[in-house]
Amino acid sequence: MLLNSNYYEFPEGFDVNVICFKGMKELTVLYFSHQNFQSLPSSLKFLKKLRKLHLYCCKVKDISVVGELASLEILRVLRCNKIEELPADVGELKFLRLLELRDCEKLKRIVAGVISSLVGLEELKIVGCFNKWEAKGNVSEERNASLSELESLNNLTCLEIDIFDPNLVAQEILLSKQLRRYQIRAYEDRHFFDVMKHERRITLQLPRDVTVGNWIWRLVKNTQSLELRGDGSNDFNLGEIESLRKLVFHNCSTVEKLMNAIDWKFPMLERLELRDLEELEEIIDGTIPEGSNSFQTLKSLTLRDLPKLGYLWESPNQNVSLVNLKSISIVVCPNLRYLFSMATARSLVQLQSLEICFCDTIEQVLWNGMESNTEASIIEFPKLETLTLYDLPNLLAFTQGVEIIKFPQLIELVIEDCPNLRTKIDQCPPDMIEKINVSGSDNIEEIFRDDGNRHIIFQELWKLRLEGLSYLTTFYGGVESIKFPKLKDLTIGNLPRLNRFVPIDSEPTHDHYSLHFFCNKKLCLFFVF
């Protein structure tokens, strides 16, 4: 049975006790949504066969009558922001298999002993609300639930809880051997974490003096997602977590190296995110063994605010294969001079997004120092869709010594404030690219070049911005005409050397979709089509 405000909403102050469920003794499922009553109807006690009760976005404060629903197996209370207490009556539900309390902002008390009384419980989810877990041994009269009550739940297979006091993770508790799924989040700032999608995931914000209890270590060894923050995170032995798929390491001022190259195994790691690690000098300490497959499953790499990071991997050829990597984001790494060797770059066959911003000393994206053969003069990123190079004052080239760079699937190109960059892009895909923004990069003379195609039509391009390019002479070298049938937003400014969009001496066309025109200083302003 569903009582939803979309169909009927009880008015504020309505006496819910006039609602009579006495004649509905066979009812097994009841769902209240967006209702205004402050307590549940007393006639609920007649629903002796009720198995599932859901409360969603209701203004209810008192749910004590739930204790009389002897057959209840599932109780979900979601976004009910008036409820302040989970009463002792709930502890009478001996057949309850699932209890979920989620995003009930005013829930501050769970009466001590309620959780330990639910001995049949298989799933317990208390997320985004209750923040008063008691320490073991507290004997005050107004006691709240303690983590030690979890020891009574021998049938527990799923546990999701928030612990707002990181010191509580130092306690020793023994969880059910049946536990298969868990989300443990211990933190002081409830807004800092990402939404986690894996079945086994742990988020810990650890001050330097916090010791992690063995119950946390046991869960960490089998977790799929681990997010660590705080100076206490430096004590973790990451090498023991072979099931890990996502590793996030934030705000630790003591870590210099993530771990030893020999210990780095992670055969299933898909996402690696390192942020605000002010002493981190390298990701891996030592040379990665040749033939290592440690990073072959990696899909996303994010490095942000790492002021001392000098390189990603120490060995010249890096011995790294990134065949599944789809996204790279490097932001505010001022000591980084390049990202990958050419050998590593050739493994980036799945890369879709590359972002490099605010890296003061980076000189080239790919390091070509170990290769001098003909094959090294061509590099292609077959699936790259988005390329962003922003505020890189010392970037000289995408890679030096490479004559041709191909991005056959490029959709968005952003090059801003790279004053020393000279690299052009060969064989831009005019039938796919949608946005081009090149500005504040004085040394660029050509944006694109293609000597094999005389007439170019940008089929999907709707936004084009060219500004502050002191040496730009040609937009697209090697072609005779260019058309933009979907162009809506055009910005052209401060291009003192640009004579034509195409560099040959032929009569300009003036049809509505063409930009094959002479561009002098008076025309280099702002246009919108």
Helices and strands as residue ranges (DSSP letters): E 2-4, G 16-18, E 29-33, G 42-46, E 52-56, G 64-68, E 74-78, E 85-86, G 88-92, E 98-102, E 109-110, H 114-117, E 123-127, G 147-152, E 158-163, G 166-170, E 181-186, E 200-205, H 214-220, E 225-229, G 231-235, G 238-240, E 246-250, E 257-260, E 271-275, E 282-285, E 300-304, E 327-331, E 340-341, H 342-345, E 353-357, E 366-367, G 374-377, E 378-380, E 386-390, E 404-406, E 412-416, E 425-426, E 435-439, E 446-449, E 455-457, E 463-467, E 474-477, E 481-483, E 489-493, E 526-527
